[in-house]
Amino acid sequence: MAKTKIAYFCQSCGFEAAKWLGKCPSCGAWNTFVEEIIEKPNASVPDWKATGNSTSIQRANKPIEIPDIIFSEEQRLLTPDKEFNRVLGGGIVAGSLVLIGGEPGIGKSTLMLQLALSMPNLKVLYISGEESERQIKMRAERLDPSESQNSKIQSQNSQFENPKSDFGKGCYILTETSTQNIFKQIEQLEPDLVVVDSIQTLHSSHIESTPGSVSQVRECTAELLRFAKESSTPVFLIGHITKDGMIAGPKILEHMVDTVLQFEGDRHHVYRILRAVKNRFGSASELGIYEMLGEGLREVSNPSEILLSQRDEPLSGITISATLEGMRPMLIETQALVSVSPYGTPQRTATGFDTKRMSMLLAVLEKRCGFKLGIKDVFLNITGGIRVEDPAIDLGLAAAIISSNEDIPIPFKTCFAGEIGLSGEIRAVNRVEQRIAEAEKLGFEQIFISKYNLPSGGKDKKRIDLSRYKIEIKTVGNIEEVFGLLFG
């Protein structure tokens, strides 16, 4: 019998201590240590190992110089979902471990099941510790695009058999929570892709604590990590989140995996956002937008059209800003409301934008332009439920604030892209050509950018060619010029 011991783990960071501590010496959190019984791994209990008919050569544990490492061209597995490929950095990397987190009911399991069903040429193993086979079958039939057509055929002529669809071919369902049993099935099936729903439901026989505990989550993730790296099989893990919005379990869980994706959105709205928080194989600033329908998630290829509202008449306090999320340009609607404060202390509220940066913009407008905003309530909103950290929307927000304060609408088909400095200057932004092209594609007539984005001479003349754009480009150097052109 293996020797057991009792240890105390911090639920926030996973720090292990021999006795209970009030304050974690690693992360500084209070009252986060819990007692867990740990069993040391027994040599008789088999870990994951390569299949018997595997011909892959195991790497020796010796230091190797970088020039001596054999590396072929990276081959990524492309899925039919272009939004998913974009967030992952161009597709699924072989042997990668991807963690997907999100609120309950946001659509994590639907997204993963839809991904598993959309690749019939691959052998996908969907492991569920939360649902039965029948429940997963019900969701799969709802995601079947031919199901509605089959039901129509069956209702028209019930005497004929419902035509069998190939939808779901190659997708295997396993309802199991023990990692040892899971690896036995993996050795027999040899899947090309593994999906685990969810990591908090798995348990290993090496640890005697309950599923979902810090030690169990860490041990199960480590076993799946070894399997993914040694077999070059990509593994997707669905993770729960806490009430604070963080992924449940130790913080080391996010460090162990290769990619961390956050699936977010308001359950009362139909749009969902898949955002990369960490990505070792691509940009960590990419996002994908989906629309939740009765038949599953539909990818939104042009998010600018859904983020811009349709208005019949011009309204004050509304502007359009050009932003970038990773490599994707988007036009978002920025709204501002300025009103007289009925109380002594004015309110400053921002939705989807940094409140401290909003306070900086208000101070610049009051100091450099003379607008008395210190005694007024200011509310900012980024439509669509997304959060933007791009400083290029500063100019659009400032124009929306003054438009609401003066109650003068911004002209239709006007877009903004510029960062505002503390002295009131309009600073240049990166990749302004993509922003201009996106505004022109959506039919905007003019865009305000910084004059410092233009070439100053010499070799810089090739940086921006204004002649190839049909949209009117207005270059400004400071915030006073912008308001002079907009409000006269």
Disulfide bonds with the S-S distance in Angstrom:
none
